[in-house]
């Protein structure tokens, strides 16, 4: 293996590890909050997005990770009538996880990305969209919003992400 192959292998490993840590952080945050449910998949997600669209709210299914209710609630996302009647009680949660020791209390020093879909969902859902910042190292959880995050941002780096 030459040096370029070692660097490439390291980058692939770090990318895989970061993705796994982010996903595990989402699972931990979900488990911590007894009134949150994971974003539905498949048919359930299609029914939820269609019900939102009926109310004039069009968002991407990838723009949130969980749904919060004010109390513990079970919902059948494959039942369109149940989803429609439950919509007013739903808050859509995007989870961002920190895995670095450098992230201080209150999430100072936390660097993460907000996608166009997440920003659009925040704008469309208003107070019914929240961002949960979860620190895998300390266990701290901060429930905030995109406007609150932007108000305390120290720097921004815009990028274009593409998939070929």
C-alpha positions, 0 to 999 in steps of 0.5 A: 500500500502506498502513501496515497492509498493509506490516506484514502483508506484513513479518510474512508474509515473516518467518514464511516466512523463519523456516520456511525457515531452520528447515527448512534447519537440520534438513537441515544437522543431518541431513547432519552426522550420518551415522548419522541418517535423515530421518523416513519419510513416507507408508506408511513413517511409518504402518508405523513408528508401527504398529510402535511402537504394537505395543510400547505406544508411541503417538506422533504422526508430527510429534513427531520429525524424524529417527531415529538409529542407533548406526552407519550403517544403511539400513532399508526403512521399508515393510517391517514386519518390518524396521521391527519388528526395527530398533525397539530400535536407533532413537533418535527425534530432534527437531531445533530450529534457532537462526538468531539471533546472540544465541544463545550457546555451549551454546544460552544465550538460545535461545528455542524451542517444544516441542509437546505431541506432542514432550513426549509422545513424550519421555515415551513413548520415554524415553531413546530420544527426544533433542532436537538443538539446532542453531545455524545461525550457529555450527554447534554441535550439542547432543544433549539431552533434554526433561527436560534442557531443562526442568531448565535452562529460565530461563523458560516461556511457555505458549500454545495454538496452533490451526489453523482 
